[in-house]
Amino acid sequence: MNSDTISAIATANGIASIAIIRISGDDALDIAKKLTQKKEIQPRYATLSTIFDSSGTLIDEAIVIYFKAPHSFTAEHVVEIQCHGGFIVAQSILKATLNAGARLATPGEFSKRAFFNGRIDLSEAEAIAQLIEAKSEDAAKILAAQMKGSLKHFIEDVRDEIIHILAFSEVTIDYAEEDLPPDLVEQIKAKLDELYILLNKTLQASKSREGLMQGFRVAIIGKPNVGKSSLLNALLNFNRAIVSDIAGTTRDTIEEQVKIGTHLIRMVDTAGIREADNEIEKIGIERSLEAVEQSDIVVALFDNSREADDEDKNIVKLLKSVENSKQTIVVKNKKDLEEKFLFPSLEFDLELNSKDDVSSLVAVLEEIMDRSNSSDEIMLISSRQISAVEETMKNIQESFLPLEDQELEIFSFHLNEAVKEMASITRPFENDEMLDKMFGSFCLGK
């Protein structure tokens, strides 16, 4: 790892009571001494200090904390300057650190240094990055546990079990002229079966709870003029979408974030789905279908005051096509009007008036999202982790046949690949490009 000293603002841009400038590297303490004009700064003590620029001009009065290596996040000398928040003060102090010998950190460079210096592994680094952008309290709890090493310990246990089986295989290769006792083969296969089932359970639980990490997407669908925009406005508690009696008013998808229970979700009001001749409306309908495909939950609205028609049939057909892959909520809207909508094969989850009270829908949405975290299984939180587990399972499965045929070299090859894939989740030993890409997605100052 480079020994140069890096600096960055670790808090978000904007006006706030406090901003933090973080410095890490061999010269961090010397730079802090220059800025404070102090001869000594005691480690791990919050010191009230006056901050000066390179010309000796006063910038601010701030709290300075020095973390002596290796007892810091990066395992290097680290200084944090907690100054008054705002657009100017923090930037002025950052500029002073650069003039004093630091360079501007790249996105994720502090976490990258912590990784290379052995303070965290990749699973903990990813948990830190995602915790900053957590979309629910449940997600924050899972990520906090992963920061403390819960996923790391799970991965190490699986990896150690595979290595134990692999070690037996490697030793037995030396005695290849002798047949393996059938009961030993069955014992190994049983252990691999257990690992495969465990990994598959973790994989499926992670995929089913993906919305918990990324934020749930809820698509509101229905034919034109059933009250989709009114429903969105009611959920947001302000008039975001134009409401009109004219069919086709909403020509494009409208997305807004709203907090329901402990979850921050993205609501998508779609254009009315129907056969359309207007080119612009056709594009809007195509985007509506894309929104359904990308959503976690689909809310389908039907108009209680109008008779069912072919457009309603198309919505039911669309619902049937996604009911196995997505949570669906079927709603009869405008319940206060005379009932004309009859569709015997369609079962409604709710009846409401989107212009009046949508609390029943809010309750159902909250229950679905809370249920997504009912499992205590370890959770994979990135596509990188999911891909590694899928490849591990693939190699375990492909090892069964050579094991039965006592082709131990091929059997060992697949287990070695499985070990590499599991190790890649926490601490890969190769592929610098992958590491640069991953840490480069972190925010500046982290």
Secondary structure as the mmCIF struct_conf table of DSSP 4:
data_model
#
loop_
_struct_conf.conf_type_id
_struct_conf.id
_struct_conf.beg_label_comp_id
_struct_conf.beg_label_asym_id
_struct_conf.beg_label_seq_id
_struct_conf.end_label_comp_id
_struct_conf.end_label_asym_id
_struct_conf.end_label_seq_id
STRN STRN1 ILE A 6 ILE A 9
BEND BEND1 THR A 11 THR A 11
BEND BEND2 ASN A 13 GLY A 14
BEND BEND3 SER A 17 SER A 17
STRN STRN2 ILE A 18 SER A 24
BEND BEND4 GLY A 25 GLY A 25
TURN_TY1_P TURN_TY1_P1 ASP A 26 ASP A 27
HELX_RH_AL_P HELX_RH_AL_P1 ALA A 28 THR A 36
TURN_TY1_P TURN_TY1_P2 GLN A 37 GLN A 37
BEND BEND5 LYS A 39 LYS A 39
STRN STRN3 PRO A 43 PRO A 43
TURN_TY1_P TURN_TY1_P3 ARG A 44 ARG A 44
STRN STRN4 THR A 47 PHE A 52
TURN_TY1_P TURN_TY1_P4 SER A 54 SER A 55
BEND BEND6 GLY A 56 GLY A 56
STRN STRN5 LEU A 58 PHE A 67
TURN_TY1_P TURN_TY1_P5 ALA A 69 PRO A 70
BEND BEND7 HIS A 71 GLU A 76
STRN STRN6 VAL A 78 HIS A 84
BEND BEND8 GLY A 86 ILE A 88
HELX_RH_AL_P HELX_RH_AL_P2 VAL A 89 ASN A 99
TURN_TY1_P TURN_TY1_P6 ALA A 100 GLY A 101
STRN STRN7 ARG A 103 LEU A 104
HELX_LH_PP_P HELX_LH_PP_P1 ALA A 105 THR A 106
TURN_TY1_P TURN_TY1_P7 PRO A 107 GLY A 108
HELX_RH_AL_P HELX_RH_AL_P3 GLU A 109 PHE A 116
TURN_TY1_P TURN_TY1_P8 ASN A 117 GLY A 118
BEND BEND9 ARG A 119 ARG A 119
HELX_RH_AL_P HELX_RH_AL_P4 LEU A 122 ILE A 132
TURN_TY1_P TURN_TY1_P9 GLU A 133 GLU A 133
STRN STRN8 SER A 136 SER A 136
HELX_RH_AL_P HELX_RH_AL_P5 GLU A 137 MET A 147
TURN_TY1_P TURN_TY1_P10 LYS A 148 GLY A 149
HELX_RH_AL_P HELX_RH_AL_P6 SER A 150 ILE A 173
TURN_TY1_P TURN_TY1_P11 ASP A 174 GLU A 177
BEND BEND10 GLU A 178 GLU A 178
HELX_LH_PP_P HELX_LH_PP_P2 ASP A 179 PRO A 181
HELX_RH_AL_P HELX_RH_AL_P7 PRO A 182 SER A 208
TURN_TY1_P TURN_TY1_P12 ARG A 209 ARG A 209
HELX_RH_AL_P HELX_RH_AL_P8 GLU A 210 GLN A 214
STRN STRN9 ARG A 217 ILE A 221
BEND BEND11 LYS A 223 LYS A 223
TURN_TY1_P TURN_TY1_P13 PRO A 224 ASN A 225
BEND BEND12 VAL A 226 GLY A 227
HELX_RH_AL_P HELX_RH_AL_P9 LYS A 228 LEU A 236
TURN_TY1_P TURN_TY1_P14 ASN A 237 ASN A 237
BEND BEND13 PHE A 238 PHE A 238
BEND BEND14 ALA A 241 ALA A 241
BEND BEND15 ASP A 245 ILE A 246
TURN_TY1_P TURN_TY1_P15 ALA A 247 GLY A 248
BEND BEND16 ASP A 252 ASP A 252
STRN STRN10 ILE A 254 ILE A 260
TURN_TY1_P TURN_TY1_P16 GLY A 261 THR A 262
STRN STRN11 HIS A 263 ASP A 269
HELX_LH_PP_P HELX_LH_PP_P3 THR A 270 ILE A 273
BEND BEND17 ARG A 274 ARG A 274
BEND BEND18 ASN A 278 ASN A 278
HELX_RH_AL_P HELX_RH_AL_P10 GLU A 279 GLN A 294
BEND BEND19 ASP A 296 ASP A 296
STRN STRN12 ILE A 297 ASP A 303
TURN_TY1_P TURN_TY1_P17 ASN A 304 SER A 305
BEND BEND20 ARG A 306 ARG A 306
HELX_RH_AL_P HELX_RH_AL_P11 ASP A 310 VAL A 322
TURN_TY1_P TURN_TY1_P18 GLU A 323 SER A 325
BEND BEND21 LYS A 326 LYS A 326
STRN STRN13 GLN A 327 ASN A 333
TURN_TY1_P TURN_TY1_P19 LYS A 335 ASP A 336
BEND BEND22 LEU A 337 LEU A 337
HELX_LH_PP_P HELX_LH_PP_P4 GLU A 338 GLU A 339
TURN_TY1_P TURN_TY1_P20 PRO A 344 SER A 345
HELX_LH_PP_P HELX_LH_PP_P5 LEU A 346 PHE A 348
BEND BEND23 ASP A 349 ASP A 349
STRN STRN14 LEU A 350 GLU A 351
STRN STRN15 ASN A 353 ASN A 353
TURN_TY1_P TURN_TY1_P21 SER A 354 ASP A 356
STRN STRN16 ASP A 357 ASP A 357
HELX_RH_AL_P HELX_RH_AL_P12 SER A 359 ARG A 371
TURN_TY1_P TURN_TY1_P22 SER A 372 ASN A 373
BEND BEND24 GLU A 377 GLU A 377
BEND BEND25 SER A 382 SER A 382
HELX_RH_AL_P HELX_RH_AL_P13 SER A 383 GLU A 398
TURN_TY1_P TURN_TY1_P23 SER A 399 SER A 399
HELX_RH_AL_P HELX_RH_AL_P14 PHE A 400 GLU A 404
TURN_TY1_P TURN_TY1_P24 ASP A 405 GLN A 406
HELX_RH_AL_P HELX_RH_AL_P15 LEU A 408 THR A 426
BEND BEND26 PHE A 429 GLU A 430
HELX_RH_AL_P HELX_RH_AL_P16 ASP A 432 GLY A 440
TURN_TY1_P TURN_TY1_P25 SER A 441 SER A 441
BEND BEND27 PHE A 442 PHE A 442
HELX_LH_PP_P HELX_LH_PP_P6 CYS A 443 CYS A 443
TURN_TY1_P TURN_TY1_P26 LEU A 444 GLY A 445
#
